[in-house]
Amino acid sequence: MSLRFSSSRIHRGHSLRARAGYSLLELAVVMMIGGIITTMSIGKVHALLSQQRVVHAATALQNDLEAAFQIAGRNRKPVQIRWNGSTQRFTIEDRTGSMYYRRTNLSSQAFGSMTVTCSRNPVEVYPNGLAQDEMLITLSSNGVTKKLHMSRTGLVQIQ
């Protein structure tokens, strides 16, 4: 009797054993669902990456503009903040243009295709902590726009 119970138990366990793999139909359904989800999320990821590029560029420029006031005060010499549209580069340099303190490259290699406009170019920053004039910089890429406003006293805000 004990043998019979044991053999029926083995037989029953054998019939309930899990399959060894997946069928081709199951694999195709999973791949199709994954493809649909990926297709739906690619547009959102692209928009998010564009936004992050603009935010990163705006933050880098904010740091450079604030540094221009510190450099002018530390060196006790005026510095210029200059935008060069052909090289897509912001520079902080002395009045003669012979000494560069900072260079920020906004080219397509670093930040993708970006449009940059400046309200005034160049702007001098004096050692007493005042700038020649206010400056408004607009950065835009793929519908995302950030504006940097630099006051004459060195306050730089990202809007």
C-alpha positions as a Markdown table, in Angstrom:
| # | Residue | x | y | z |
|---|---|---|---|---|
| 1 | Met | 0.0 | 0.0 | 0.0 |
| 2 | Ser | 2.8 | 2.3 | 0.7 |
| 3 | Leu | 4.3 | 1.6 | -2.7 |
| 4 | Arg | 1.1 | 2.4 | -4.5 |
| 5 | Phe | 0.6 | 5.7 | -2.8 |
| 6 | Ser | 4.2 | 6.7 | -3.5 |
| 7 | Ser | 3.9 | 5.8 | -7.2 |
| 8 | Ser | 0.7 | 7.7 | -7.6 |
| 9 | Arg | 2.2 | 10.7 | -6.0 |
| 10 | Ile | 5.2 | 10.6 | -8.3 |
| 11 | His | 2.8 | 10.3 | -11.3 |
| 12 | Arg | 0.8 | 13.2 | -10.1 |
| 13 | Gly | 3.9 | 15.4 | -9.6 |
| 14 | His | 5.1 | 14.5 | -13.1 |
| 15 | Ser | 1.9 | 15.7 | -14.7 |
| 16 | Leu | 2.0 | 19.1 | -12.9 |
| 17 | Arg | 5.6 | 19.8 | -13.8 |
| 18 | Ala | 6.2 | 23.3 | -15.3 |
| 19 | Arg | 7.0 | 23.7 | -19.0 |
| 20 | Ala | 10.6 | 24.0 | -20.0 |
| 21 | Gly | 10.3 | 27.3 | -22.0 |
| 22 | Tyr | 8.1 | 29.9 | -23.6 |
| 23 | Ser | 6.1 | 29.5 | -26.8 |
| 24 | Leu | 6.8 | 31.7 | -29.8 |
| 25 | Leu | 3.4 | 33.3 | -29.4 |
| 26 | Glu | 4.0 | 34.3 | -25.8 |
| 27 | Leu | 7.4 | 35.8 | -26.8 |
| 28 | Ala | 5.9 | 37.7 | -29.7 |
| 29 | Val | 3.2 | 39.2 | -27.4 |
| 30 | Val | 5.7 | 40.4 | -24.9 |
| 31 | Met | 7.9 | 41.9 | -27.6 |
| 32 | Met | 5.0 | 43.7 | -29.1 |
| 33 | Ile | 3.9 | 45.2 | -25.7 |
| 34 | Gly | 7.5 | 46.3 | -25.1 |
| 35 | Gly | 7.7 | 47.9 | -28.5 |
| 36 | Ile | 4.5 | 49.8 | -28.0 |
| 37 | Ile | 5.6 | 51.1 | -24.6 |
| 38 | Thr | 9.0 | 52.2 | -26.0 |
| 39 | Thr | 7.4 | 54.0 | -28.9 |
| 40 | Met | 5.1 | 55.9 | -26.6 |
| 41 | Ser | 7.9 | 57.0 | -24.3 |
| 42 | Ile | 10.5 | 58.1 | -26.9 |
| 43 | Gly | 8.9 | 61.5 | -27.5 |
| 44 | Lys | 8.7 | 62.2 | -23.8 |
| 45 | Val | 12.4 | 61.3 | -23.3 |
| 46 | His | 13.5 | 63.5 | -26.2 |
| 47 | Ala | 11.6 | 66.5 | -24.7 |
| 48 | Leu | 13.0 | 65.8 | -21.3 |
| 49 | Leu | 16.6 | 65.7 | -22.7 |
| 50 | Ser | 16.1 | 69.0 | -24.6 |
| 51 | Gln | 14.8 | 70.6 | -21.4 |
| 52 | Gln | 17.8 | 69.3 | -19.4 |
| 53 | Arg | 20.3 | 70.7 | -22.0 |
| 54 | Val | 18.8 | 74.2 | -21.8 |
| 55 | Val | 18.7 | 74.1 | -18.0 |
| 56 | His | 22.3 | 72.9 | -17.8 |
| 57 | Ala | 23.4 | 75.6 | -20.2 |
| 58 | Ala | 21.5 | 78.3 | -18.3 |
| 59 | Thr | 23.1 | 77.2 | -15.0 |
| 60 | Ala | 26.6 | 77.2 | -16.5 |
| 61 | Leu | 26.0 | 80.7 | -17.8 |
| 62 | Gln | 24.6 | 81.9 | -14.5 |
| 63 | Asn | 27.8 | 80.6 | -12.7 |
| 64 | Asp | 30.0 | 82.4 | -15.3 |
| 65 | Leu | 28.1 | 85.7 | -15.0 |
| 66 | Glu | 28.4 | 85.6 | -11.2 |
| 67 | Ala | 32.1 | 84.7 | -11.5 |
| 68 | Ala | 32.7 | 87.8 | -13.7 |
| 69 | Phe | 31.9 | 90.1 | -10.8 |
| 70 | Gln | 34.1 | 88.1 | -8.5 |
| 71 | Ile | 37.0 | 88.1 | -11.0 |
| 72 | Ala | 36.7 | 91.9 | -11.5 |
| 73 | Gly | 36.8 | 92.5 | -7.8 |
| 74 | Arg | 39.6 | 90.1 | -7.0 |
| 75 | Asn | 41.9 | 91.4 | -9.8 |
| 76 | Arg | 40.8 | 95.0 | -9.4 |
| 77 | Lys | 40.5 | 95.3 | -13.1 |
| 78 | Pro | 37.4 | 95.5 | -15.3 |
| 79 | Val | 36.4 | 92.4 | -17.3 |
| 80 | Gln | 34.2 | 91.9 | -20.3 |
| 81 | Ile | 31.5 | 89.4 | -20.8 |
| 82 | Arg | 31.3 | 88.6 | -24.5 |
| 83 | Trp | 29.2 | 86.4 | -26.7 |
| 84 | Asn | 30.6 | 85.2 | -30.0 |
| 85 | Gly | 27.8 | 83.8 | -32.2 |
| 86 | Ser | 30.1 | 82.3 | -34.7 |
| 87 | Thr | 32.0 | 80.1 | -32.2 |
| 88 | Gln | 28.9 | 79.8 | -29.9 |
| 89 | Arg | 31.1 | 80.7 | -26.9 |
| 90 | Phe | 30.7 | 83.0 | -23.9 |
| 91 | Thr | 34.0 | 84.4 | -22.6 |
| 92 | Ile | 35.0 | 86.4 | -19.6 |
| 93 | Glu | 38.2 | 88.3 | -20.6 |
| 94 | Asp | 40.1 | 91.5 | -19.8 |
| 95 | Arg | 39.4 | 94.7 | -21.7 |
| 96 | Thr | 42.0 | 94.1 | -24.3 |
| 97 | Gly | 40.9 | 90.5 | -25.0 |
| 98 | Ser | 44.3 | 89.1 | -24.4 |
| 99 | Met | 43.5 | 87.3 | -21.1 |
| 100 | Tyr | 40.7 | 84.8 | -20.8 |
| 101 | Tyr | 39.3 | 84.0 | -17.4 |
| 102 | Arg | 36.5 | 81.7 | -18.4 |
| 103 | Arg | 35.1 | 80.2 | -21.6 |
| 104 | Thr | 31.8 | 78.4 | -21.9 |
| 105 | Asn | 31.2 | 76.6 | -25.1 |
| 106 | Leu | 27.5 | 76.3 | -26.1 |
| 107 | Ser | 28.2 | 74.6 | -29.5 |
| 108 | Ser | 26.0 | 71.8 | -30.8 |
| 109 | Gln | 28.6 | 69.2 | -29.7 |
| 110 | Ala | 28.1 | 70.2 | -26.0 |
| 111 | Phe | 24.5 | 71.2 | -25.8 |
| 112 | Gly | 22.8 | 70.2 | -29.1 |
| 113 | Ser | 21.2 | 72.8 | -31.4 |
| 114 | Met | 20.5 | 75.8 | -29.3 |
| 115 | Thr | 19.6 | 79.4 | -30.1 |
| 116 | Val | 21.2 | 82.1 | -28.0 |
| 117 | Thr | 20.4 | 85.8 | -28.0 |
| 118 | Cys | 22.0 | 88.6 | -25.9 |
| 119 | Ser | 20.5 | 92.0 | -25.3 |
| 120 | Arg | 23.9 | 93.6 | -25.1 |
| 121 | Asn | 27.3 | 92.4 | -26.2 |
| 122 | Pro | 29.9 | 92.9 | -24.7 |
| 123 | Val | 29.2 | 94.0 | -21.1 |
| 124 | Glu | 31.9 | 95.4 | -18.9 |
| 125 | Val | 32.0 | 94.5 | -15.2 |
| 126 | Tyr | 33.9 | 97.0 | -13.0 |
| 127 | Pro | 35.9 | 96.2 | -9.8 |
| 128 | Asn | 33.5 | 98.2 | -7.7 |
| 129 | Gly | 30.8 | 95.5 | -8.3 |
| 130 | Leu | 28.8 | 97.2 | -10.9 |
| 131 | Ala | 28.3 | 96.3 | -14.5 |
| 132 | Gln | 28.1 | 98.7 | -17.5 |
| 133 | Asp | 24.5 | 97.7 | -18.2 |
| 134 | Glu | 21.9 | 94.9 | -17.6 |
| 135 | Met | 22.1 | 91.8 | -19.7 |
| 136 | Leu | 19.3 | 89.5 | -20.9 |
| 137 | Ile | 20.3 | 86.2 | -22.4 |
| 138 | Thr | 17.7 | 83.9 | -24.0 |
| 139 | Leu | 18.5 | 80.2 | -24.6 |
| 140 | Ser | 16.0 | 78.1 | -26.5 |
| 141 | Ser | 16.0 | 74.6 | -28.0 |
| 142 | Asn | 13.1 | 72.5 | -29.3 |
| 143 | Gly | 10.5 | 74.7 | -27.8 |
| 144 | Val | 12.2 | 75.0 | -24.4 |
| 145 | Thr | 13.2 | 78.5 | -23.4 |
| 146 | Lys | 15.2 | 79.9 | -20.5 |
| 147 | Lys | 16.0 | 83.5 | -19.9 |
| 148 | Leu | 18.9 | 84.8 | -17.7 |
| 149 | His | 18.7 | 88.3 | -16.4 |
| 150 | Met | 21.8 | 89.9 | -15.0 |
| 151 | Ser | 21.3 | 93.2 | -13.2 |
| 152 | Arg | 24.0 | 95.9 | -13.0 |
| 153 | Thr | 24.8 | 94.8 | -9.4 |
| 154 | Gly | 25.6 | 91.2 | -10.3 |
| 155 | Leu | 22.3 | 89.5 | -9.4 |
| 156 | Val | 21.7 | 86.7 | -12.0 |
| 157 | Gln | 18.3 | 85.1 | -12.2 |
| 158 | Ile | 17.1 | 82.2 | -14.4 |
| 159 | Gln | 13.5 | 82.7 | -15.5 |
